[in-house]
């Protein structure tokens, strides 16, 4: 500090989390929140990260990337373009870990490392959603509601919901 004062002007915050593996998420935009696994560096004013010590990150990532969680985050928790840290805290997470979900997420990560634009939505996303729908106890009507909402909300991704034709028919 100028003037010889010994007090600290700034400090590193949360340095115990630097370079740990966690889940980062985007907090603004049409596709927010978008969750990704990776190593976290020094935090910036816009950094948003999730660390978990009571379940595998891949399991949590699978849940967070499911359509039911997307549905809940955008219709119940926060329907604006921004999605903040306090909103993430409101996401209901089921802690009963399922190994098949971990294996599917690991498969997607491996394929995306080989091919950055790997299309997981055609295959693995459907498997992830099936497992998570079951975990959350959704029946056929609930699933149809989520899939229909998804097709309306994200028309460019509607082909992955299996609802593309019905969403196009509704817009005519």
Backbone torsions as a table, in degrees:
resi	resn	phi	psi	omega
1	UNK	NA	139.7	-179.5
2	UNK	-60.6	141.8	177.4
3	UNK	95.2	3.8	174.8
4	UNK	83.2	2.8	177.5
5	UNK	-64.1	137.6	-176.9
6	UNK	-86.1	-2.5	-176.8
7	UNK	-72.3	152.7	-177.8
8	UNK	-83.9	130.6	-179.7
9	UNK	-86.4	-35.3	179.5
10	UNK	-143.5	165.2	-179.5
11	UNK	-148.3	155.1	175.2
12	UNK	-76.6	128.2	-179.1
13	UNK	-100.0	139.9	176.9
14	UNK	52.9	37.3	-175.6
15	UNK	-63.1	-20.0	178.2
16	UNK	-66.9	-15.1	179.2
17	UNK	-98.7	-7.0	180.0
18	UNK	-58.5	131.9	174.6
19	UNK	65.4	19.9	171.4
20	UNK	-89.2	156.2	176.1
21	UNK	-81.3	134.4	-179.8
22	UNK	-153.6	-168.6	176.3
23	UNK	-115.9	124.3	176.8
24	UNK	-99.8	156.1	175.8
25	UNK	-144.8	147.4	176.1
26	UNK	-80.4	145.5	-175.8
27	UNK	-113.6	1.3	177.7
28	UNK	-145.5	153.0	177.7
29	UNK	116.6	168.4	-176.3
30	UNK	-63.3	-32.3	-178.9
31	UNK	-98.5	10.6	179.8
32	UNK	-80.1	147.8	-5.0
33	UNK	-80.0	138.3	173.3
34	UNK	-111.5	124.3	-173.7
35	UNK	-103.4	139.4	179.2
36	UNK	-141.4	144.6	175.3
37	UNK	-91.7	139.3	177.2
38	UNK	179.9	178.3	176.2
39	UNK	-85.5	136.8	-175.5
40	UNK	-99.5	131.2	178.3
41	UNK	-98.0	-165.0	177.3
42	UNK	-56.5	140.0	-174.5
43	UNK	-78.2	144.4	176.2
44	UNK	-114.2	177.8	-178.9
45	UNK	-64.5	-21.7	-178.7
46	UNK	-107.2	11.2	-178.8
47	UNK	-74.9	135.0	176.6
48	UNK	-134.9	116.9	-174.0
49	UNK	-138.3	150.2	178.6
50	UNK	-121.3	129.9	175.7
51	UNK	-119.7	143.0	-174.9
52	UNK	-141.5	129.5	178.2
53	UNK	-116.2	6.3	-179.8
54	UNK	-118.3	10.5	172.6
55	UNK	-162.2	160.6	178.9
56	UNK	-66.7	139.0	178.6
57	UNK	-59.5	-35.8	-179.7
58	UNK	-64.9	-36.7	177.4
59	UNK	-65.3	-48.1	178.9
60	UNK	-62.5	-41.0	178.7
61	UNK	-61.6	-41.4	177.5
62	UNK	-59.2	-44.6	178.1
63	UNK	-63.7	-48.5	-176.3
64	UNK	-64.0	-27.8	-178.9
65	UNK	-93.3	7.4	179.6
66	UNK	-80.9	158.3	-179.8
67	UNK	-67.0	-34.1	-179.6
68	UNK	-64.8	-38.1	178.0
69	UNK	-70.7	-39.5	175.5
70	UNK	-58.6	-44.3	178.7
71	UNK	-59.3	-48.6	-179.0
72	UNK	-65.0	-42.1	-177.0
73	UNK	-66.7	-34.6	-175.0
74	UNK	-94.3	-19.5	-179.7
75	UNK	-107.0	-29.1	-174.7
76	UNK	-109.1	-50.2	-172.1
77	UNK	-77.6	-51.9	-178.7
78	UNK	-158.0	113.7	-176.9
79	UNK	-99.1	14.4	177.0
80	UNK	-91.1	177.8	179.1
81	UNK	-73.6	-17.3	178.8
82	UNK	-96.5	148.0	178.4
83	UNK	-144.3	105.8	-170.1
84	UNK	-98.8	-177.0	-177.6
85	UNK	-61.2	-42.8	179.1
86	UNK	-64.9	-30.4	176.9
87	UNK	-66.9	-40.4	178.6
88	UNK	-61.1	-36.8	179.7
89	UNK	-63.1	-22.0	-179.1
90	UNK	-87.8	-4.4	-179.9
91	UNK	-71.1	124.7	179.3
92	UNK	-77.1	120.5	-178.4
93	UNK	-113.1	131.7	174.8
94	UNK	-92.2	126.5	-172.3
95	UNK	-90.9	3.1	179.0
96	UNK	-80.5	96.8	-172.6
97	UNK	-66.8	137.6	178.1
98	UNK	-120.0	117.9	-176.5
99	UNK	-59.6	-39.4	179.0
100	UNK	-57.5	-34.2	178.6
101	UNK	-65.5	-42.3	177.9
102	UNK	-61.6	-44.0	-179.0
103	UNK	-64.2	-41.0	179.4
104	UNK	-65.5	-45.6	179.6
105	UNK	-62.4	-42.3	177.1
106	UNK	-61.5	-38.0	177.9
107	UNK	-63.1	-43.7	178.4
108	UNK	-62.6	-46.1	-179.5
109	UNK	-59.1	-45.6	-179.7
110	UNK	-61.8	-44.8	-179.3
111	UNK	-67.7	-36.3	178.1
112	UNK	-70.8	-26.9	175.0
113	UNK	-69.8	-32.2	178.4
114	UNK	-79.8	-37.4	-177.3
115	UNK	-139.3	104.0	-172.2
116	UNK	-52.5	-37.7	-177.5
117	UNK	-100.9	31.3	178.3
118	UNK	-56.1	134.4	-177.5
119	UNK	-88.7	86.6	178.0
120	UNK	-81.3	-17.6	-176.5
121	UNK	-64.4	-30.7	-177.9
122	UNK	-72.1	-28.3	-175.6
123	UNK	-123.9	-72.1	-171.6
124	UNK	-62.4	-34.9	179.8
125	UNK	-60.4	-37.9	178.6
126	UNK	-65.7	-39.7	177.8
127	UNK	-65.6	-43.8	178.7
128	UNK	-59.7	-49.6	-178.3
129	UNK	-61.5	-39.9	179.4
130	UNK	-60.3	-46.0	179.7
131	UNK	-64.3	-45.4	-176.4
132	UNK	-70.4	-38.5	175.1
133	UNK	-57.0	-43.8	179.3
134	UNK	-64.4	-43.8	179.7
135	UNK	-58.9	-39.9	-177.2
136	UNK	-87.9	0.7	173.9
137	UNK	73.0	30.9	179.9
138	UNK	-77.3	139.7	174.1
139	UNK	-94.7	-179.7	-176.4
140	UNK	-59.1	-39.9	179.5
141	UNK	-66.0	-41.2	177.5
142	UNK	-62.3	-44.5	-179.6
143	UNK	-63.2	-43.1	178.5
144	UNK	-61.0	-39.5	177.8
145	UNK	-61.9	-45.9	179.6
146	UNK	-64.1	-47.9	-177.8
147	UNK	-64.8	-38.7	177.5
148	UNK	-66.7	-43.9	176.7
149	UNK	-59.0	-45.6	-178.8
150	UNK	-58.9	-45.1	-179.9
151	UNK	-63.8	-37.1	177.4
152	UNK	-72.3	-43.2	-176.1
153	UNK	-69.2	-39.1	-176.5
154	UNK	-124.2	72.1	-175.0
155	UNK	-57.5	-30.9	178.8
156	UNK	-70.2	-19.6	179.3
157	UNK	-105.0	4.4	-174.4
158	UNK	-57.3	-32.7	-179.2
159	UNK	-60.3	-23.2	-179.7
160	UNK	-85.8	-9.1	-179.6
161	UNK	-92.7	-11.3	-175.1
162	UNK	75.6	9.4	-175.7
163	UNK	-116.5	12.8	-172.7
164	UNK	-56.3	-47.0	-177.0
165	UNK	-66.5	-41.7	-179.2
166	UNK	-69.9	-31.7	178.5
167	UNK	-72.3	-34.6	176.9
168	UNK	-69.1	-37.7	179.5
169	UNK	-64.6	-36.2	-179.6
170	UNK	-71.3	-24.2	-176.9
171	UNK	-87.4	-9.2	-178.9
172	UNK	-77.2	NA	NA
